[in-house]
Amino acid sequence: MSWKDFQHLDDESLLEYYHATRNPNAFRQLYTRHKDSLYRYCAQMNLACAGAVLEALWNRLLESPPQLHGRRLRSWIFIRANQLLRQYAGQDPDTPDAAPVSDNKLLAAIQQLPTIERNVLLLHMECGLPLATVADIEKTSLKKCREFYNRGKERLEEILHGPQRQPWRIEEVSEVTV
């Protein structure tokens, strides 16, 4: 099969075909589909260990097929990347890690968010995962995940554009007798 023959296959079928035949074109197609969004996610979560996380993830995918348990491969990839990021960071996911210096204003703003809000925001907005899948990754309820998402969006907006303008208020000044 040529490169173009793989384009019509979904990720799960492509993964099955790769593990049955070890055809490098099948793996290349999978890699091409997910490499950019996966790299952006890992780099924005923890730039220092992004390379090691991606290498471990792709090696695992090459060596043995994952047990998807009814999940989509795309979801499995981001779940595994999230686990590896936490493992490589060697810290509690609720403690913020040091933000790398960046010339990109948006990236610098994202790095200022608390880890869980950053993760929820990136997985949903950048990676295109549904909030239900993000809630599964974070091991939290969908309601709590929505709260993290909304709070993260609000904080990001505030970091980028400053606090929301408040309407003018005229306060009554009480007269002071001397």
Secondary structure, DSSP 4 states (H G I P E B T S, - for coil): --GGGGTTS-HHHHHHHHHHH--HHHHHHHHHHHHHHHHHHHHHH-GGGHHHHHHHHHHHHHHS----TT--HHHHHHHHHHHHHHHHHTS-TTSPPPPPP-S-HHHHHHHTS-HHHHHHHIIIIIS---HHHHHHHHTS-HHHHHHHHHHHHHHHHHHHH-SPP-----PPPPP---
